Amino acid sequence: MPLVIAPVNVELTIIRLLCDEKDKKHFESLGIAVNQKITVLSNTGGNVILMIKEGRLALDRNIATKIVVTI
């Protein structure tokens, strides 16, 4: 499921990044990579706040739709 419709406060695993190699490298520099465990802390209007490792990251709707996760 795309990250924008993922449940809140549930540990999720990133299974796919729907973007080109340049964007994948940028995501990886932020800690967003395939098989990475994340938790959605807030989801308002498609904008998402994530907990990745021990940090928080805010993503807008356009970027969050490119990240596919599973429970």
N, C-alpha and C positions, 0 to 999 in steps of 0.2 A: 504494500500500500504506500502511496506517497506520504511524505512526512506531514503534509498539511492536514491529513485526516487521521493521523495516528493518535491513539489514546494518551491522555496526560497521566504522568506519574507511573508509567510502566516502562520497564527496561526493554529497549528495542535493539535490534541488530541491523546495521546498514547492509543491504544485500546488493545494491546497485546504485551507481551514479550516472544519471542520464545527461551527460555533457561531453564536450570534447576534451582532449588530453590537457590542454592549457588550463581549463577550469578544474579538471581533476587534480592537477598539481597544486592549484590554489586551495582547493578543499582539503587536500592532504596536509598542507602547511597549517591549516586551522584545526587539524585533528579529525576531520571528516574523511573516513576511508572505509572501504569495504571490510566487513567483519568487525567494525568498531561498535562497541556498546554505547548507547546514548539513552537519555531519558528526556522526554518532553516535559518541561516545567510549566509552560503556558502556551496557549494557542488562541490568539485573538484575531479574527478576521483573516486567517491564513498566515499571519506573522507568527513566528515560532521562537520560543526561547528554549534552548537545549542545555542539558548538563552533559558535557563531554569530559571524560576523565574527571578532573577536579575543578574544571572551569565552566563558566556559562558563556553561551554564544547566542546572539539574536540574529535570526535570518528573516528576510522578507519573503512574501508569498512566492515570487518568481524563482528564487533559489530553492526554497523548501519543496517545491513541486518536482525538482530534479533529483531529489534524494528518495530512494525507495527503501523501505524498512520492513522488517517482520518481527513478530513477537517472539 
